[in-house]
Amino acid sequence: MALRIAFLLYIWIPFLLAANEVSRPCVFPFIFQGKLYSTCTTNGTRKNQPWCSITSNYDRHRRWKPCTLTEYGGNSGGKPCFFPFLYQRRTYYTCTRKYSRGRFWCSTTGNYDINRKWSYCADNRLEESYPTEPCYFPFMYKNKLYTSCTTAGRTDGKLWCSVNRNYDMRPSAVFCEPSEKAPCSFPFMFKNTSYSTCTKEGSIDGQLWCATTADYEKDTKWRACATEEYGGNSNGAPCFFPFIYKSQKRNNCINEDEQNGQYWCATTENYDLDFKFSFCADTKLENLEPLEAGKSRMQPSVSGNHNPPKRQCVFPFIYGGKSYTTCTTDGFNSQSAWCSLTDNFDIDQKWKYCTASDMPSQNSTRPY
């Protein structure tokens, strides 16, 4: 009987240990055969199963686990992570192991504090060497205060945030890379209020943000608003307005031919010749009306304040060096007529869409 029990233990203990090891997180970087690994690897296996060490030195401890390549478990049943997400009113762009006995987890909605939905993280989400901590807003970098993610100090145009109050004293950061590359959705609803701009409302750390759907309360999908251009093949170089695209002059950010609906701009005078672009700062989209991905838009100005209440067209007005005495569709791909709210749009950049009530004003100021 004792021999039988011993035999059963000999058979089952390795499986019990393996199950226990799987619940432990990968440790990156780790040493295997004298080489440092910062990602899961298939080296040393026969079946090309990615694996990782659960200590910093596999050669010494021989403890490992197969890497999970998708989220699993949690009360979301393994739904994918959603970044960024709010947890205890802090902004996370990475998985975290706070209050989870060392296992990394993520929210599967944009706000864990509201929805309480989560999964354990896939091991390959932990392969990067940067911290798994929330952004700290506002933070100091080179004696300047930042209340949003920035590309400052980088040459690749990637947005980042510090995980400490002062990056210069404690240089540690994460990239601000959202799960869904969706643009801000203006206007959007938050706490029964409609927002047509990025806002700090509801943000404990003063971070500018916007919803990426029309109703934040329903979908809890959001993004931190970028206040500068980022990414693209120009690595975040500033927009150049106006620019030429498809032989047309563009005076604004557009999302034409962009798969995810993100707005972009050329960073030289002629995109057709130079093919250089960046993604637009979210704060440059605040006066753009929602548009389906893949459609085009041309508008008089990225900073124009369209349809302000009780403002009247001013005729004549100057646009593009030309005098206009009527509402016009120049500068648009659509047939929506607009007018300037000052006598010189080129200088003041104030405008609105024309309505029927503008026509008498238009006719009364037309010279004969």
Buried (B, 14 or more C-beta within 10 A) or exposed (E): EEEEEEEEEEEEEEEEEEEEEBEBBBBBBBBBEEEEBEBBBEEEEEEEEBBBBBBEEBEEBEBBBBBBEEBBBBEBEBBBBBBBBBBEEBBBBBBBBEEBEEBBBBBBBBBBEEBEBBBBBBBBBBBBEEEBBBBBBBBBBEEEEBBBBBBBEBEEBBBBBBBBEEBEEEEEBBBBBBBEBBBBBBBBBBEEEEBBBBBBEBBEBEBBBBBBBBEBEEBBBBBBBBBBBBBBEBBBBEBBBBBBBEEBEBBBBBBBEBEEBBBBBBBBEBBEEBEBBBBBBBBBBBBBBEBEBEBBBBBBBBEBBBBEEEBEBBBBBBBEEEEBEBBBEBBBBEEEBBBBBBEBBBEBBBBBBBEEEBBEBBEEEEEE
